[in-house]
Amino acid sequence: QVHVVESGGGLVRPGGSLRLSCVVSGTGLSDLAMNWYRQNPGKEREWVASTSNPHYGNYADSVQGRFTLLRDNVKNTVYLQMNSLKAEDTAVYYCNALRWDVNTWGPGTQVTVSS
């Protein structure tokens, strides 16, 4: 069974940086599409970024140029490097692993951007 667990969230000031990690267990990372979403209470879950290979990622317009996906197939880990954070980036961030037979979500990690 495939599991994913996020970590790295916390409190950061506007303009600061955080790096979130998503560790995959139960299967290799290489054939998974890995996605990041975020959600605030009372709002729909919002897609943030996706990667299907180590060298390319897709990003929501709201984070383009500030967030970067890093994929380490050896460590079975995907990282979301978040720079120039804004208050509106505050949310619970979720990692999702996707394949024809896999659709697994992690428990989430809280990111709070506040002065």
C-alpha positions in Angstrom: 0.0 0.0 0.0 1.3 3.4 -0.9 1.6 6.1 1.7 2.7 9.7 1.6 3.7 12.0 4.5 4.3 15.7 4.4 6.6 17.7 6.6 8.3 21.0 6.8 5.5 23.4 7.5 5.6 26.1 10.1 5.4 29.8 10.7 7.3 32.2 8.5 7.3 35.9 7.9 6.2 37.4 4.6 9.1 37.2 2.1 10.5 34.2 3.8 11.0 30.6 2.6 10.1 27.1 3.5 10.7 23.8 2.0 8.1 21.1 2.3 8.9 17.4 1.9 6.7 14.6 0.8 8.1 11.1 1.4 6.5 8.2 -0.5 6.5 4.7 0.8 5.2 1.4 -0.6 6.3 2.0 -4.2 9.0 3.8 -6.2 8.6 7.5 -7.0 9.7 7.2 -10.6 6.4 6.3 -12.2 4.2 8.5 -10.0 2.8 11.8 -10.8 3.3 13.9 -7.6 1.0 16.8 -6.8 0.8 19.5 -4.2 -2.5 21.1 -3.1 -3.4 23.5 -0.4 -6.6 24.3 1.5 -8.0 26.8 4.0 -11.0 26.2 6.3 -14.2 26.6 4.4 -12.5 26.8 1.0 -12.0 24.3 -1.7 -8.7 22.5 -2.1 -6.5 24.4 -4.5 -4.0 22.8 -6.9 -0.5 24.2 -6.4 2.0 22.2 -8.5 2.6 18.9 -10.2 5.6 16.9 -11.5 5.8 13.7 -13.5 9.6 13.7 -14.1 12.7 15.0 -12.3 13.2 18.0 -14.6 9.8 19.6 -15.2 7.0 20.9 -13.1 3.7 22.7 -13.6 2.6 25.5 -11.3 -0.5 27.4 -10.5 -0.3 31.0 -11.7 -0.4 32.2 -8.0 2.9 30.5 -7.2 4.7 30.5 -10.6 8.2 31.9 -10.1 8.1 31.6 -6.4 7.6 27.8 -5.8 9.8 25.1 -7.2 9.4 21.3 -7.3 12.4 19.1 -6.6 12.1 15.4 -7.1 14.5 12.9 -5.7 13.7 9.4 -7.0 16.5 7.9 -4.9 15.1 9.2 -1.6 11.5 8.7 -2.8 10.9 12.3 -1.8 9.4 15.3 -3.5 10.2 18.8 -2.2 8.2 22.0 -2.6 10.6 24.9 -2.2 8.6 28.0 -1.4 10.2 31.4 -1.7 8.9 35.0 -1.3 6.0 33.7 0.7 2.9 35.8 1.1 0.1 35.9 3.6 -2.2 34.4 1.0 0.0 31.3 0.9 -1.2 30.4 4.4 -2.9 27.0 4.2 -2.6 23.3 4.9 -0.5 21.8 2.2 -1.2 18.3 1.0 0.9 15.9 -1.1 -0.9 13.6 -3.6 0.6 10.6 -5.4 -1.1 9.6 -8.6 -0.8 6.6 -10.9 -3.3 4.4 -12.7 -3.7 2.3 -9.5 -2.7 4.9 -6.9 -4.4 8.0 -5.6 -3.0 8.7 -2.2 -3.1 11.8 0.0 -1.0 12.7 3.0 -2.3 14.2 6.3 -1.1 17.7 5.4 1.3 20.2 6.9 0.3 23.7 8.1 2.1 26.7 6.5 1.4 30.0 8.2 2.8 33.2 6.7 2.4 36.1 9.1 4.4 38.9 10.6 
